[in-house]
């Protein structure tokens, strides 16, 4: 009787530990997204346009760079994910991570994503120039999450790296500016994507 009870308790605890961990984010082949591995971001069938890359925020502004969606059939630049706990190797849903483009940019700034408010347009945009790691109040604008959509995944800004900070929580979508640039920004309509290795 004791053996059956211990086995039952062991089974319940193992099921609880598996179900309590957030679900892994998957690439298009069904494999786990891994920290430090290059992935291309491609819109799902319900979204128009191509991949994403750092780009100018206006016709006469070359730096700092925002993040723009390219024309259809262009992959953009690959990016990597670094979870808030750098010892974790798998990227999970609803978990803070830094997102960083691979390769150099034309501006003298980091490739790490950050959220920045544009006073002139009165809009929050995703740009490069963030800080990798160092979770806390000083780096609050550098943490994003991946969440599931009906047909893929979306990026969300809702950092939990600061327990006492008041944060804004919104989906990342596409904002088309006056020059026709499709820029990543906070939105009520999420940018639904797949990840390709």
TARA-V540292 format. One record per backbone hydrogen bond with DSSP energy under -0.5 kcal/mol. CO is the residue of the C=O (numbers start at 1). NH is the residue of the N-H. E is the energy in kcal/mol with one decimal. If there is no record, write none. Layout:
CO,NH,E  CO,NH,E
//
This chain:
1,5,-2.3  2,6,-2.7  3,7,-2.5  4,8,-2.6  5,9,-2.6  6,10,-2.6  7,11,-2.4  8,12,-2.5  9,13,-2.5  10,14,-2.2  11,15,-2.4  12,16,-2.5  13,17,-2.4  14,18,-1.7  15,19,-2.6  16,20,-1.7  17,21,-0.7  18,21,-0.5  23,93,-3.2  25,33,-2.9  27,30,-1.9  31,27,-2.9  33,91,-2.6  34,37,-1.4  39,79,-2.8  40,42,-0.6  40,196,-2.5  42,194,-3.0  44,47,-1.9  51,70,-3.3  52,77,-2.2  53,68,-2.8  55,66,-2.8  58,61,-0.8  60,62,-0.6  61,57,-0.5  61,58,-0.9  65,128,-1.9  66,55,-2.3  66,68,-0.5  67,184,-2.9  68,53,-2.1  70,50,-3.2  71,74,-1.5  74,51,-3.6  75,52,-0.6  78,102,-2.7  79,39,-2.2  80,100,-2.4  81,36,-1.8  82,98,-2.9  84,86,-0.8  85,88,-2.3  89,35,-2.7  91,25,-2.7  92,95,-1.1  96,84,-2.2  97,144,-2.6  98,82,-2.4  99,113,-3.3  100,80,-3.0  107,109,-1.9  110,129,-0.7  111,101,-1.9  112,129,-0.5  112,130,-2.7  114,127,-2.9  116,125,-3.1  117,119,-0.8  118,122,-2.0  118,123,-1.3  123,118,-2.9  123,125,-0.5  124,186,-2.0  125,116,-2.8  125,127,-0.5  126,67,-1.3  127,114,-2.4  136,139,-0.9  137,140,-1.1  139,142,-2.3  140,143,-1.1  141,115,-1.9  144,97,-1.9  145,156,-2.6  146,94,-2.0  147,154,-2.6  152,149,-2.6  153,193,-3.1  154,147,-2.6  155,172,-2.6  156,145,-2.8  156,158,-0.7  157,170,-2.0  162,165,-0.7  165,167,-0.6  168,170,-0.5  170,157,-2.8  171,173,-0.6  171,187,-2.5  172,191,-2.4  173,185,-2.1  174,176,-0.5  175,177,-0.7  175,183,-3.0  177,180,-1.9  181,177,-2.2  181,183,-0.9  182,69,-3.4  183,175,-3.2  184,126,-2.5  185,173,-3.5  187,171,-0.8  188,190,-0.6  190,192,-0.9  192,44,-2.4  193,153,-2.3  194,42,-2.2  195,28,-2.2  196,40,-3.6
//
